[in-house]
């Protein structure tokens, strides 16, 4: 379920992106989105200045909005319908829908619930917007990638099929019984102004990275077993004395696959670094991925929108800020990349030990 009462993990997003489960907005989310929408309308009736609704977009914020909200929304999406490069994979497109639904479900975007429901319907019908892989700048969120999602909602743009085929969005919607959705000014901005595309990539990568790390620990145990390596370096007392949680866990994971391990007592007292220091190296990778997961999942379940709607219908507040800025995700992605690179280097060095007669006996 999508909603403030249903936090998603990276693995949840991955399952939904791969079409292994269906999701809908929780009752809590429905109420939160309705309250947010009505609060926005109340602020608008009161005469509040609201970015993208009473003003233009971007540098045109200093000018009043057009009197036609429907045209203003359509013009925004047309303006952002750029991008280049290969289309993102279907699972990334679906993951983007998941991430955007979860953001809207927090009830702080002021988007018409009908628009949010239409977005969830794309996910449920397995319609994957064709999203160019190049175009997001992070500093302003994922305006261009998410505009391609909005275009499909509006019956414009392209849909990416299983075999890479492209279908006109209007035809794809009709084939599953869906109608194009109108996205007036606030709804259009609420769909595109956030970090859902980069969050999708980061969450999918994080889930895969942790599986790869567990494989690296299994391969380390395989190297120990193949060589008859001395196992003292895996003694939990060593790792508990240092105190790093990732190191302790990695040592436990490696040791758990060596319960009947027979050491070759002719080997040197201390193994080479790529074996002896594996818990320290892979443990550091675990700690990096743990940090990255925290950032990514906070982003996945948070409000990365502008403006943010809060308060009540009787006392509405519209907060203008920069929650669409992607710096946190960029750092998390860098951390995951560094961890995977180091784990790969370690496995390469272990393979050298296993294959090198100087070390393998």
Helices and strands as residue ranges (DSSP letters): H 10-17, H 27-46, G 58-62, H 69-80, E 84-87, H 90-104, H 113-124, E 132-134, H 143-153, E 158-160, E 166-168, H 169-175, H 185-192, H 196-227, G 232-234, H 236-242, H 245-256, H 273-276, H 278-300, E 308-311, E 316-319, H 327-355, H 357-360
